[in-house]
Amino acid sequence: MMEQCKEKLNIAMFGQKRIPSREGGVEIVVEELCSRMVAQGYNVTCYNRGGHHVSGSEYDSKRLKEYKGIRLKTVPTIEKKGLAAVSSSFFAALCCAFGRYDIVHIHAEGPAFFAWLPKLFGKKVIVTIHGLDWQREKWKSGFGSKFIHHGEKNAVKYADEIIVLSKGVQDYFEKEYGRKTVFIPNGVNRPKIQEAELITEKYGLEKDSYILFLGRLVPEKGIKYRHTWNIVKINGIYYHLDATFDNSLGKDHENKEIRYDYFNLDDQQIFRDHEPLIAPAPHCNDHDHFYYKEKKLSFTKQEDVYKRSLQAAKKGKVLVFHWRGGYLTKEVLNELLDLIRKAGMEKEKNAMVSINWPQAVLRVQYADIQVQESVMLEEANEGEKA
């Protein structure tokens, strides 16, 4: 039984796309929070974004004026990429500033940019930080990241209270701004236990033989095992093959040649930059048939690196090779780079080198002496950082 509130406060919320909706976690939190507050006797108004459902107009639902006792108001929204959240948050903040509300509760860092508006008109402002959104992959660069980051700073400056959902984010605000926050982790409704017959019937998976994850496979979710690759069997021997990691290499080059850095690797090689497997899989122990060794492009002697680099500079071809002459330490790498430069200078060319350090693979391309030489590290990935 929920306790009834002693004082009937008027509360406004914005920052969610809309409720009722399952478009994201924020929407679910806002709906659950608001419906519970209404049940306790508070007056709650939610300002919904206009426009279409994120998955397309076919998923649009009828606009309601009330839902589970929550007053719903739709604000003007510029339905263009990057502007929908900004415009709806601005108009919602404006309505909250002039509305008769005791408390304005803002959800997420971007909408918190406008926390100053209701604060200017004497409202108590609460901001819930659902995550450090400006760090997310899709906002990593450009106006979006800067705007959201400024929203975080405005939350620190103007909010009477800040709610965070994790200890990590709480530590971040303490360290970055010296700002105390309130830690309230998200909860779930008490689950209904159901037998998994449908999963067993459809996929042949038995209880305790699988892990079910529901959520977006993005870096900020912290799911370590979101990437999969192939294990192939050739002449009775198993090898790792990761075409996705290979495909993410060389994206900065005009010639988008196919790479084979992750072609027929053994366990020791693949797990230099891959997470350990959590499901049973055949062991891959053969170290003698990976691509660069088969193509005689795996060198153990520095003189071989120099000779092949000289050929590449002379013929104007790209050289991709693997170093197998011991660990590729910084000292060894500098020695190899000196030889690559030396080969280029003999042909009056500068070298552009990219390095996949975990797999000890170097890509060398020579250009005219007028072109500045370059050395860069390449990071193979799941295709999210192309």
Secondary structure as GFF3:
##gff-version 3
##sequence-region A 1 386
A	DSSP	beta_strand	10	14	.	.	.	ID=ss1
A	DSSP	alpha_helix	25	39	.	.	.	ID=ss2
A	DSSP	beta_strand	43	49	.	.	.	ID=ss3
A	DSSP	three_ten_helix	57	59	.	.	.	ID=ss4
A	DSSP	beta_strand	66	67	.	.	.	ID=ss5
A	DSSP	beta_strand	70	75	.	.	.	ID=ss6
A	DSSP	alpha_helix	84	98	.	.	.	ID=ss7
A	DSSP	beta_strand	103	107	.	.	.	ID=ss8
A	DSSP	three_ten_helix	111	114	.	.	.	ID=ss9
A	DSSP	alpha_helix	116	120	.	.	.	ID=ss10
A	DSSP	beta_strand	124	129	.	.	.	ID=ss11
A	DSSP	three_ten_helix	133	135	.	.	.	ID=ss12
A	DSSP	three_ten_helix	137	139	.	.	.	ID=ss13
A	DSSP	alpha_helix	143	158	.	.	.	ID=ss14
A	DSSP	beta_strand	161	164	.	.	.	ID=ss15
A	DSSP	alpha_helix	167	177	.	.	.	ID=ss16
A	DSSP	beta_strand	182	183	.	.	.	ID=ss17
A	DSSP	alpha_helix	197	203	.	.	.	ID=ss18
A	DSSP	three_ten_helix	219	221	.	.	.	ID=ss19
A	DSSP	beta_strand	230	234	.	.	.	ID=ss20
A	DSSP	beta_strand	237	241	.	.	.	ID=ss21
A	DSSP	alpha_helix	243	247	.	.	.	ID=ss22
A	DSSP	beta_strand	263	265	.	.	.	ID=ss23
A	DSSP	alpha_helix	267	270	.	.	.	ID=ss24
A	DSSP	alpha_helix	291	294	.	.	.	ID=ss25
A	DSSP	beta_strand	298	299	.	.	.	ID=ss26
A	DSSP	alpha_helix	302	315	.	.	.	ID=ss27
A	DSSP	beta_strand	319	323	.	.	.	ID=ss28
A	DSSP	alpha_helix	330	346	.	.	.	ID=ss29
A	DSSP	beta_strand	349	356	.	.	.	ID=ss30
A	DSSP	beta_strand	361	368	.	.	.	ID=ss31
A	DSSP	beta_strand	374	377	.	.	.	ID=ss32
###
